[in-house]
Amino acid sequence: MALAVGIRGLTRSLLRPWVRVPGPARGRTEPAAGGGDGVRCFGSPRVLVEPDPAAGFAVMKMRNPPVNSLSLEFLTELLISLEKLESDKAFHAIILTSDCPGIFSAGLDLMEMCGRDPTHYAEYWKAVQELWLRFYLSHLVVISAINGVNAAGGCLLALSCDYRVLADNPKYAMGLNETLLGIIAPFWFKDTLVNTVGHRTAERALQLGLLFPPAEALQVGMVDKVVPEDQVLSAARSELAQWLAIPGHARQLTKSLMRKPTADRLLKERDADIQNFVRFISRDAIQKALRVYLEKLKQKKT
Ligand SMILES: CCCC/C=C\CC(=O)SCCNC(=O)CCNC(=O)[C@H](O)C(C)(C)COP(=O)(O)OP(=O)(O)OC[C@H]1O[C@@H](n2cnc3c(N)ncnc32)[C@H](O)[C@@H]1OP(=O)(O)O
Protein backbone atom coordinates (compact mmCIF):
# COMPACT_ATOMS: atom_id res chain seq x y z
CA MET A 1 0.00 0.00 0.00
CA ALA A 2 1.29 3.44 -0.85
CA LEU A 3 1.61 5.17 2.50
CA ALA A 4 3.98 7.90 1.51
CA VAL A 5 1.32 10.42 0.62
CA GLY A 6 3.04 13.77 1.02
CA ILE A 7 0.72 16.36 2.47
CA ARG A 8 2.66 19.12 0.77
CA GLY A 9 2.26 17.38 -2.58
CA LEU A 10 -1.37 16.84 -1.74
CA THR A 11 -1.93 20.48 -0.93
CA ARG A 12 -0.31 21.54 -4.18
CA SER A 13 -2.39 19.17 -6.23
CA LEU A 14 -5.68 19.98 -4.53
CA LEU A 15 -5.61 23.68 -4.11
CA ARG A 16 -4.60 26.91 -5.60
CA PRO A 17 -3.10 28.48 -2.50
CA TRP A 18 -4.55 31.74 -1.35
CA VAL A 19 -7.45 31.85 -3.68
CA ARG A 20 -9.53 34.94 -2.97
CA VAL A 21 -12.21 34.34 -0.40
CA PRO A 22 -15.42 33.36 -2.16
CA GLY A 23 -18.88 34.53 -1.26
CA PRO A 24 -19.66 37.68 0.63
CA ALA A 25 -16.06 38.31 1.68
CA ARG A 26 -14.60 38.15 -1.85
CA GLY A 27 -12.33 41.05 -2.58
CA ARG A 28 -13.65 42.97 0.36
CA THR A 29 -11.47 44.93 2.70
CA GLU A 30 -12.73 44.01 6.15
CA PRO A 31 -11.72 45.33 9.52
CA ALA A 32 -8.88 43.13 10.71
CA ALA A 33 -9.46 40.74 13.56
CA GLY A 34 -7.86 42.97 16.14
CA GLY A 35 -9.56 46.08 14.89
CA GLY A 36 -6.92 47.37 12.46
CA ASP A 37 -8.20 48.87 9.24
CA GLY A 38 -7.54 48.08 5.64
CA VAL A 39 -6.06 44.59 6.04
CA ARG A 40 -7.35 42.15 3.52
CA CYS A 41 -8.91 38.87 4.62
CA PHE A 42 -7.54 35.92 2.76
CA GLY A 43 -7.98 32.22 2.76
CA SER A 44 -9.42 29.38 0.80
CA PRO A 45 -12.96 28.16 0.20
CA ARG A 46 -13.25 26.54 3.62
CA VAL A 47 -10.94 28.66 5.77
CA LEU A 48 -11.25 32.40 6.21
CA VAL A 49 -8.26 34.20 7.67
CA GLU A 50 -8.71 37.65 9.16
CA PRO A 51 -5.21 38.98 9.73
CA ASP A 52 -4.20 41.70 12.12
CA PRO A 53 -0.47 41.91 11.44
CA ALA A 54 -0.14 45.07 13.50
CA ALA A 55 -1.34 43.15 16.55
CA GLY A 56 0.65 40.06 15.53
CA PHE A 57 -2.20 37.60 15.15
CA ALA A 58 -4.88 36.33 12.79
CA VAL A 59 -8.32 34.87 13.35
CA MET A 60 -8.74 31.62 11.42
CA LYS A 61 -12.40 30.83 10.80
CA MET A 62 -13.47 27.35 9.83
CA ARG A 63 -16.32 27.38 7.35
CA ASN A 64 -17.07 23.98 5.97
CA PRO A 65 -20.85 23.94 6.39
CA PRO A 66 -23.02 22.49 7.63
CA VAL A 67 -20.92 21.11 10.51
CA ASN A 68 -17.21 21.79 9.80
CA SER A 69 -16.58 18.07 9.40
CA LEU A 70 -12.88 17.55 8.74
CA SER A 71 -12.85 16.33 5.15
CA LEU A 72 -9.56 15.80 3.32
CA GLU A 73 -9.96 19.08 1.43
CA PHE A 74 -10.79 20.96 4.63
CA LEU A 75 -7.82 19.47 6.52
CA THR A 76 -5.60 20.46 3.62
CA GLU A 77 -6.88 24.03 3.61
CA LEU A 78 -6.40 24.34 7.37
CA LEU A 79 -2.81 23.17 6.94
CA ILE A 80 -2.15 25.63 4.16
CA SER A 81 -3.53 28.50 6.25
CA LEU A 82 -1.42 27.48 9.21
CA GLU A 83 1.71 27.19 7.07
CA LYS A 84 1.08 30.56 5.53
CA LEU A 85 0.75 32.27 8.92
CA GLU A 86 3.71 30.39 10.39
CA SER A 87 5.98 31.45 7.58
CA ASP A 88 5.09 35.15 7.94
CA LYS A 89 7.14 36.83 10.66
CA ALA A 90 4.35 39.34 11.26
CA PHE A 91 2.27 36.65 12.99
CA HIS A 92 2.87 35.30 16.45
CA ALA A 93 -0.56 33.88 17.20
CA ILE A 94 -3.79 32.47 15.81
CA ILE A 95 -7.28 32.43 17.17
CA LEU A 96 -9.08 29.41 15.77
CA THR A 97 -12.86 29.65 15.62
CA SER A 98 -15.86 28.63 13.53
CA ASP A 99 -17.91 30.46 10.98
CA CYS A 100 -20.71 27.83 11.17
CA PRO A 101 -23.35 28.96 13.68
CA GLY A 102 -23.57 26.70 16.71
CA ILE A 103 -20.95 24.25 15.46
CA PHE A 104 -17.23 24.36 16.11
CA SER A 105 -16.63 21.00 14.42
CA ALA A 106 -18.42 17.66 14.09
CA GLY A 107 -15.03 15.97 13.96
CA LEU A 108 -13.57 13.79 11.28
CA ASP A 109 -15.68 13.52 8.17
CA LEU A 110 -17.44 10.18 8.37
CA MET A 111 -17.79 10.13 4.59
CA GLU A 112 -13.98 9.94 4.35
CA MET A 113 -14.00 6.82 6.51
CA CYS A 114 -16.95 5.01 4.96
CA GLY A 115 -17.08 2.97 1.75
CA ARG A 116 -13.69 4.15 0.43
CA ASP A 117 -10.62 2.15 -0.54
CA PRO A 118 -7.49 1.51 1.56
CA THR A 119 -5.41 4.02 -0.41
CA HIS A 120 -7.94 6.72 0.39
CA TYR A 121 -8.06 5.77 4.07
CA ALA A 122 -4.25 5.96 4.22
CA GLU A 123 -4.18 9.35 2.53
CA TYR A 124 -6.91 10.67 4.80
CA TRP A 125 -5.29 9.41 7.97
CA LYS A 126 -1.93 10.89 7.01
CA ALA A 127 -3.65 14.27 6.65
CA VAL A 128 -5.34 13.87 10.06
CA GLN A 129 -1.96 13.07 11.63
CA GLU A 130 -0.38 16.04 9.89
CA LEU A 131 -3.04 18.44 11.09
CA TRP A 132 -2.56 17.32 14.69
CA LEU A 133 1.24 17.42 14.52
CA ARG A 134 1.31 20.85 12.93
CA PHE A 135 -1.19 22.45 15.28
CA TYR A 136 0.15 20.68 18.37
CA LEU A 137 3.74 21.74 17.68
CA SER A 138 3.12 25.11 16.05
CA HIS A 139 5.57 27.79 17.16
CA LEU A 140 2.65 30.22 17.09
CA VAL A 141 0.39 30.71 20.09
CA VAL A 142 -2.87 29.04 19.12
CA ILE A 143 -6.02 29.85 21.07
CA SER A 144 -9.34 28.26 20.24
CA ALA A 145 -12.51 30.29 20.56
CA ILE A 146 -14.99 27.44 20.67
CA ASN A 147 -18.34 28.76 19.58
CA GLY A 148 -20.30 25.58 19.09
CA VAL A 149 -20.56 21.85 19.63
CA ASN A 150 -17.21 20.16 19.22
CA ALA A 151 -16.93 16.39 18.79
CA ALA A 152 -14.09 13.88 18.45
CA GLY A 153 -11.58 15.05 15.81
CA GLY A 154 -12.80 18.65 16.28
CA CYS A 155 -12.18 18.35 20.00
CA LEU A 156 -8.68 17.02 19.26
CA LEU A 157 -8.00 20.13 17.20
CA ALA A 158 -9.06 22.35 20.11
CA LEU A 159 -7.03 20.27 22.56
CA SER A 160 -3.99 20.89 20.35
CA CYS A 161 -4.26 24.61 21.00
CA ASP A 162 -2.46 26.39 23.83
CA TYR A 163 -5.64 27.76 25.42
CA ARG A 164 -9.36 27.16 25.00
CA VAL A 165 -12.25 29.57 25.50
CA LEU A 166 -15.72 28.00 25.26
CA ALA A 167 -19.04 29.76 24.74
CA ASP A 168 -21.45 29.26 27.62
CA ASN A 169 -24.27 27.45 25.90
CA PRO A 170 -25.40 24.07 27.27
CA LYS A 171 -25.69 22.78 23.70
CA TYR A 172 -21.99 23.32 23.09
CA ALA A 173 -20.69 20.07 24.48
CA MET A 174 -17.23 18.86 23.62
CA GLY A 175 -15.25 15.67 23.99
CA LEU A 176 -13.77 12.61 22.36
CA ASN A 177 -16.93 10.57 21.78
CA GLU A 178 -15.41 7.92 19.49
CA THR A 179 -16.66 4.95 21.51
CA LEU A 180 -20.26 6.08 20.89
CA LEU A 181 -19.60 5.38 17.21
CA GLY A 182 -18.03 1.99 17.96
CA ILE A 183 -14.56 3.27 17.10
CA ILE A 184 -11.52 3.92 19.24
CA ALA A 185 -9.60 7.15 19.77
CA PRO A 186 -5.99 6.48 18.67
CA PHE A 187 -3.20 6.69 21.23
CA TRP A 188 -2.24 10.24 20.23
CA PHE A 189 -5.81 11.47 20.69
CA LYS A 190 -5.71 9.80 24.10
CA ASP A 191 -2.31 11.28 24.96
CA THR A 192 -3.49 14.77 24.03
CA LEU A 193 -6.53 14.40 26.29
CA VAL A 194 -4.50 12.94 29.16
CA ASN A 195 -2.05 15.85 28.88
CA THR A 196 -4.98 18.24 29.21
CA VAL A 197 -7.28 16.73 31.83
CA GLY A 198 -5.19 14.04 33.53
CA HIS A 199 -5.34 10.26 33.38
CA ARG A 200 -8.41 9.47 35.46
CA THR A 201 -10.70 12.01 33.80
CA ALA A 202 -9.43 10.98 30.37
CA GLU A 203 -9.95 7.29 31.08
CA ARG A 204 -13.56 7.80 32.09
CA ALA A 205 -14.25 10.31 29.31
CA LEU A 206 -12.76 8.09 26.60
CA GLN A 207 -14.47 4.88 27.68
CA LEU A 208 -17.87 6.55 28.01
CA GLY A 209 -17.43 8.80 24.97
CA LEU A 210 -18.36 11.78 27.15
CA LEU A 211 -19.27 15.12 25.62
CA PHE A 212 -18.88 17.74 28.36
CA PRO A 213 -21.19 20.77 28.50
CA PRO A 214 -19.37 24.05 29.27
CA ALA A 215 -19.52 24.01 33.09
CA GLU A 216 -18.19 20.43 33.21
CA ALA A 217 -15.61 21.04 30.49
CA LEU A 218 -14.28 23.87 32.62
CA GLN A 219 -14.38 21.83 35.79
CA VAL A 220 -12.34 18.95 34.33
CA GLY A 221 -9.90 21.34 32.62
CA MET A 222 -10.87 20.50 29.06
CA VAL A 223 -11.28 24.24 28.52
CA ASP A 224 -9.62 27.11 30.32
CA LYS A 225 -12.42 29.66 30.31
CA VAL A 226 -16.20 29.73 29.73
CA VAL A 227 -17.68 33.06 28.70
CA PRO A 228 -21.01 34.37 27.38
CA GLU A 229 -21.49 33.41 23.77
CA ASP A 230 -21.01 36.92 22.39
CA GLN A 231 -17.67 37.30 24.18
CA VAL A 232 -15.79 34.24 22.96
CA LEU A 233 -13.62 36.09 20.46
CA SER A 234 -12.97 39.10 22.67
CA ALA A 235 -12.04 36.81 25.57
CA ALA A 236 -9.63 34.93 23.30
CA ARG A 237 -8.09 38.22 22.21
CA SER A 238 -7.69 39.41 25.81
CA GLU A 239 -6.04 36.14 26.79
CA LEU A 240 -3.67 36.42 23.84
CA ALA A 241 -2.14 39.58 25.30
CA GLN A 242 -0.66 37.60 28.18
CA TRP A 243 0.85 34.98 25.86
CA LEU A 244 2.29 37.55 23.47
CA ALA A 245 3.95 39.42 26.33
CA ILE A 246 6.31 36.45 26.95
CA PRO A 247 9.60 36.45 25.02
CA GLY A 248 8.78 34.34 21.96
CA HIS A 249 11.83 32.06 21.94
CA ALA A 250 11.40 31.17 25.62
CA ARG A 251 7.72 30.38 25.22
CA GLN A 252 8.27 28.37 22.02
CA LEU A 253 11.07 26.25 23.51
CA THR A 254 8.98 25.62 26.60
CA LYS A 255 6.03 24.54 24.44
CA SER A 256 8.31 22.18 22.55
CA LEU A 257 9.74 20.82 25.80
CA MET A 258 6.23 20.04 27.02
CA ARG A 259 4.83 18.64 23.77
CA LYS A 260 7.63 17.03 21.79
CA PRO A 261 7.67 13.72 23.69
CA THR A 262 3.95 13.26 22.91
CA ALA A 263 4.37 14.18 19.24
CA ASP A 264 7.48 11.98 18.96
CA ARG A 265 5.45 8.93 19.91
CA LEU A 266 3.42 9.37 16.75
CA LEU A 267 6.36 10.48 14.62
CA LYS A 268 8.18 7.26 15.50
CA GLU A 269 5.26 5.06 14.50
CA ARG A 270 3.56 7.10 11.86
CA ASP A 271 3.34 4.48 9.13
CA ALA A 272 2.32 1.77 11.58
CA ASP A 273 -0.42 4.07 12.88
CA ILE A 274 -1.68 4.58 9.33
CA GLN A 275 -1.67 0.85 8.70
CA ASN A 276 -3.54 0.22 11.96
CA PHE A 277 -6.12 2.80 11.01
CA VAL A 278 -6.61 1.36 7.51
CA ARG A 279 -6.95 -2.18 8.86
CA PHE A 280 -9.37 -1.07 11.57
CA ILE A 281 -11.56 1.17 9.49
CA SER A 282 -11.78 -1.38 6.64
CA ARG A 283 -13.31 -4.01 8.90
CA ASP A 284 -16.87 -4.92 7.93
CA ALA A 285 -18.12 -4.46 11.50
CA ILE A 286 -16.62 -0.95 11.72
CA GLN A 287 -17.98 0.08 8.34
CA LYS A 288 -21.39 -1.15 9.42
CA ALA A 289 -21.18 0.76 12.72
CA LEU A 290 -20.28 3.99 10.91
CA ARG A 291 -23.11 3.57 8.42
CA VAL A 292 -25.59 2.99 11.25
CA TYR A 293 -24.30 6.13 13.04
CA LEU A 294 -24.60 8.22 9.88
CA GLU A 295 -28.10 6.88 9.33
CA LYS A 296 -29.05 7.85 12.89
CA LEU A 297 -27.79 11.38 12.26
CA LYS A 298 -29.97 11.62 9.18
CA GLN A 299 -33.03 10.08 10.85
CA LYS A 300 -32.80 12.57 13.71
CA LYS A 301 -34.27 15.12 11.30
CA THR A 302 -37.39 13.11 10.39
C1 LIG B 1 -9.90 4.67 14.44
C2 LIG B 1 -10.77 5.82 14.14
C3 LIG B 1 -10.40 7.02 14.89
C4 LIG B 1 -11.29 8.15 14.53
C5 LIG B 1 -11.12 9.29 15.32
C6 LIG B 1 -12.02 10.33 15.36
C7 LIG B 1 -13.31 10.12 14.78
C8 LIG B 1 -14.23 11.29 14.55
O1 LIG B 1 -13.96 12.45 14.64
S1 LIG B 1 -15.68 10.64 14.05
C9 LIG B 1 -16.80 11.97 14.04
C10 LIG B 1 -17.50 12.06 15.38
N1 LIG B 1 -18.48 13.11 15.32
C11 LIG B 1 -19.67 13.03 15.87
O2 LIG B 1 -20.04 12.08 16.51
C12 LIG B 1 -20.58 14.20 15.62
C13 LIG B 1 -21.66 13.81 14.68
N2 LIG B 1 -22.56 14.90 14.38
C14 LIG B 1 -23.49 15.36 15.25
O3 LIG B 1 -23.65 14.91 16.35
C15 LIG B 1 -24.34 16.47 14.74
O4 LIG B 1 -24.25 16.52 13.34
C16 LIG B 1 -23.98 17.85 15.32
C17 LIG B 1 -24.34 17.89 16.81
C18 LIG B 1 -22.50 18.15 15.14
C19 LIG B 1 -24.78 18.93 14.58
O5 LIG B 1 -26.15 18.65 14.66
P1 LIG B 1 -27.16 19.38 13.68
O6 LIG B 1 -26.89 20.83 13.66
O7 LIG B 1 -28.53 18.92 14.09
O8 LIG B 1 -26.77 18.86 12.22
P2 LIG B 1 -27.07 17.42 11.59
O9 LIG B 1 -26.84 16.35 12.59
O10 LIG B 1 -28.39 17.46 10.92
O11 LIG B 1 -25.90 17.32 10.52
C20 LIG B 1 -25.95 18.04 9.28
C21 LIG B 1 -25.38 17.17 8.20
O12 LIG B 1 -24.02 16.90 8.50
C22 LIG B 1 -23.80 15.49 8.53
N3 LIG B 1 -22.74 15.20 9.52
C23 LIG B 1 -22.76 15.46 10.81
N4 LIG B 1 -21.59 15.10 11.38
C24 LIG B 1 -20.83 14.59 10.40
C25 LIG B 1 -19.52 14.05 10.34
N5 LIG B 1 -18.73 13.95 11.44
N6 LIG B 1 -19.06 13.62 9.16
C26 LIG B 1 -19.82 13.70 8.05
N7 LIG B 1 -21.07 14.21 8.03
C27 LIG B 1 -21.56 14.66 9.19
C28 LIG B 1 -25.15 14.91 8.94
O13 LIG B 1 -25.24 13.56 8.58
C29 LIG B 1 -26.07 15.81 8.15
O14 LIG B 1 -26.05 15.35 6.80
P3 LIG B 1 -27.35 15.47 5.87
O15 LIG B 1 -28.42 14.65 6.55
O16 LIG B 1 -26.93 14.89 4.56
O17 LIG B 1 -27.70 16.92 5.83
The ligand as an SDF file (V2000), in Angstrom:
LIG
                    3D

 57 59  0  0  0  0  0  0  0  0999 V2000
   -9.8980    4.6670   14.4430 C   0  0  0  0  0  0  0  0  0  0  0  0
  -10.7750    5.8240   14.1430 C   0  0  0  0  0  0  0  0  0  0  0  0
  -10.4020    7.0150   14.8860 C   0  0  0  0  0  0  0  0  0  0  0  0
  -11.2870    8.1470   14.5250 C   0  0  0  0  0  0  0  0  0  0  0  0
  -11.1220    9.2910   15.3240 C   0  0  0  0  0  0  0  0  0  0  0  0
  -12.0150   10.3280   15.3650 C   0  0  0  0  0  0  0  0  0  0  0  0
  -13.3140   10.1220   14.7830 C   0  0  0  0  0  0  0  0  0  0  0  0
  -14.2270   11.2930   14.5500 C   0  0  0  0  0  0  0  0  0  0  0  0
  -13.9620   12.4510   14.6410 O   0  0  0  0  0  0  0  0  0  0  0  0
  -15.6780   10.6410   14.0530 S   0  0  0  0  0  0  0  0  0  0  0  0
  -16.8020   11.9720   14.0350 C   0  0  0  0  0  0  0  0  0  0  0  0
  -17.5030   12.0570   15.3780 C   0  0  0  0  0  0  0  0  0  0  0  0
  -18.4800   13.1140   15.3220 N   0  0  0  0  0  0  0  0  0  0  0  0
  -19.6710   13.0320   15.8690 C   0  0  0  0  0  0  0  0  0  0  0  0
  -20.0380   12.0780   16.5060 O   0  0  0  0  0  0  0  0  0  0  0  0
  -20.5820   14.2040   15.6220 C   0  0  0  0  0  0  0  0  0  0  0  0
  -21.6620   13.8070   14.6770 C   0  0  0  0  0  0  0  0  0  0  0  0
  -22.5640   14.8970   14.3780 N   0  0  0  0  0  0  0  0  0  0  0  0
  -23.4860   15.3570   15.2450 C   0  0  0  0  0  0  0  0  0  0  0  0
  -23.6460   14.9110   16.3530 O   0  0  0  0  0  0  0  0  0  0  0  0
  -24.3440   16.4730   14.7430 C   0  0  0  0  0  0  0  0  0  0  0  0
  -24.2490   16.5220   13.3400 O   0  0  0  0  0  0  0  0  0  0  0  0
  -23.9770   17.8450   15.3180 C   0  0  0  0  0  0  0  0  0  0  0  0
  -24.3420   17.8850   16.8090 C   0  0  0  0  0  0  0  0  0  0  0  0
  -22.5010   18.1450   15.1360 C   0  0  0  0  0  0  0  0  0  0  0  0
  -24.7800   18.9320   14.5780 C   0  0  0  0  0  0  0  0  0  0  0  0
  -26.1460   18.6500   14.6590 O   0  0  0  0  0  0  0  0  0  0  0  0
  -27.1640   19.3810   13.6750 P   0  0  0  0  0  0  0  0  0  0  0  0
  -26.8920   20.8340   13.6560 O   0  0  0  0  0  0  0  0  0  0  0  0
  -28.5270   18.9210   14.0910 O   0  0  0  0  0  0  0  0  0  0  0  0
  -26.7750   18.8640   12.2200 O   0  0  0  0  0  0  0  0  0  0  0  0
  -27.0690   17.4220   11.5920 P   0  0  0  0  0  0  0  0  0  0  0  0
  -26.8380   16.3470   12.5900 O   0  0  0  0  0  0  0  0  0  0  0  0
  -28.3850   17.4590   10.9160 O   0  0  0  0  0  0  0  0  0  0  0  0
  -25.9030   17.3170   10.5220 O   0  0  0  0  0  0  0  0  0  0  0  0
  -25.9520   18.0390    9.2850 C   0  0  0  0  0  0  0  0  0  0  0  0
  -25.3760   17.1670    8.2050 C   0  0  0  0  0  0  0  0  0  0  0  0
  -24.0250   16.9010    8.5040 O   0  0  0  0  0  0  0  0  0  0  0  0
  -23.7970   15.4890    8.5260 C   0  0  0  0  0  0  0  0  0  0  0  0
  -22.7410   15.1980    9.5220 N   0  0  0  0  0  0  0  0  0  0  0  0
  -22.7580   15.4590   10.8130 C   0  0  0  0  0  0  0  0  0  0  0  0
  -21.5940   15.1000   11.3770 N   0  0  0  0  0  0  0  0  0  0  0  0
  -20.8350   14.5880   10.4020 C   0  0  0  0  0  0  0  0  0  0  0  0
  -19.5240   14.0460   10.3410 C   0  0  0  0  0  0  0  0  0  0  0  0
  -18.7340   13.9480   11.4400 N   0  0  0  0  0  0  0  0  0  0  0  0
  -19.0600   13.6160    9.1590 N   0  0  0  0  0  0  0  0  0  0  0  0
  -19.8200   13.7040    8.0520 C   0  0  0  0  0  0  0  0  0  0  0  0
  -21.0700   14.2090    8.0280 N   0  0  0  0  0  0  0  0  0  0  0  0
  -21.5600   14.6580    9.1940 C   0  0  0  0  0  0  0  0  0  0  0  0
  -25.1510   14.9140    8.9380 C   0  0  0  0  0  0  0  0  0  0  0  0
  -25.2380   13.5640    8.5760 O   0  0  0  0  0  0  0  0  0  0  0  0
  -26.0690   15.8050    8.1480 C   0  0  0  0  0  0  0  0  0  0  0  0
  -26.0480   15.3530    6.8040 O   0  0  0  0  0  0  0  0  0  0  0  0
  -27.3500   15.4650    5.8720 P   0  0  0  0  0  0  0  0  0  0  0  0
  -28.4200   14.6470    6.5470 O   0  0  0  0  0  0  0  0  0  0  0  0
  -26.9290   14.8900    4.5640 O   0  0  0  0  0  0  0  0  0  0  0  0
  -27.6960   16.9190    5.8320 O   0  0  0  0  0  0  0  0  0  0  0  0
  1  2  1  0
  2  3  1  0
  3  4  1  0
  4  5  1  0
  5  6  2  0
  6  7  1  0
  7  8  1  0
  8  9  2  0
  8 10  1  0
 10 11  1  0
 11 12  1  0
 12 13  1  0
 13 14  1  0
 14 15  2  0
 14 16  1  0
 16 17  1  0
 17 18  1  0
 18 19  1  0
 19 20  2  0
 19 21  1  0
 21 22  1  0
 21 23  1  0
 23 24  1  0
 23 25  1  0
 23 26  1  0
 26 27  1  0
 27 28  1  0
 28 29  2  0
 28 30  1  0
 28 31  1  0
 31 32  1  0
 32 33  2  0
 32 34  1  0
 32 35  1  0
 35 36  1  0
 36 37  1  0
 37 38  1  0
 37 52  1  0
 38 39  1  0
 39 40  1  0
 39 50  1  0
 40 41  1  0
 40 49  1  0
 41 42  2  0
 42 43  1  0
 43 44  1  0
 43 49  2  0
 44 45  1  0
 44 46  2  0
 46 47  1  0
 47 48  2  0
 48 49  1  0
 50 51  1  0
 50 52  1  0
 52 53  1  0
 53 54  1  0
 54 55  2  0
 54 56  1  0
 54 57  1  0
M  END
$$$$
